[in-house]
Amino acid sequence: MEQESAIDWFFLWFIDNPKGTHEEYLEAYDKAKAMEKEQIKDAYENGVSDENESNLSGLFTNAEQYYNETYNK
């Protein structure tokens, strides 16, 4: 079964909650951002083998470092 993307989850949540409060929308947005981060980290880890954990360029030592240095600019 294909994993639901964070943007798909957020879109479906938004459609299912048309009368949500501002606070609920912000909470759903935060959850979608966290899901996206985990999906990016999972993709990174699946692309880097255990014996080559430093990535092809040697810049990153793990998925968390990759995410932070790539997306938290």
N, C-alpha and C positions, 0 to 999 in steps of 0.2 A: 504494500500500500504506500502510496506517495505521501510524503510529509507535507502538511499544510504550511505554507510560508507565513511569516509574520504579517506581511501586508494583506494576504488573503484572510487571515484570522481577524485582523483589525477591520477590514472592509465588511466581513460578515457580521462581526459584532456590531458595527455601526448600523447596518441595515436592520438587524434584529432589535436595536435599541434606539428607535428614532426619537423617543422622548426622554432620553437619558439626560442627566444633569451635567453641568460643566465638570463637576468633580469626577463623575463616572467616566466621562470622555477622557479626561486627563489620566485616570487610572488605567483605562484600556490602552491609551497611547503608550504609557510607561511599560505596560505588560508587553505590548507589541515590540517596543524597542529592546526589551530584555530578551524576547524570543529571537529577534533578529541577531542580536549579539551572539547568542548560543548557536544559532544556525551557522553564522560565519565562523565561529571557533570550531564547530564540528567539521565544517568543510575544510578548514585549514588542517585540522588533525588527520582527516581522511586523506589529504593530499601529501602529507609528510610522513614518511615511514619512521618507525621507532628508531632505527639505526641512523637516520639522518634527521634528527629532531631539530637541527639548526637551520632547516630550510635550504634551498639551493643556493641562495645568496649568502647564507651564513649570518644574516642580520637578526633573526629572531630565534629565541630559544624555546618558546612555547606559544600556544594559541592565544593566551591572554596577552602576551607581549605583542604579538602580531596585531591583534585587534586594537589594542590601545595606541600603538604607534601608527596604525593605518587609518583608524576612524575617529580617534579622539584628538583631532588637531584643532 
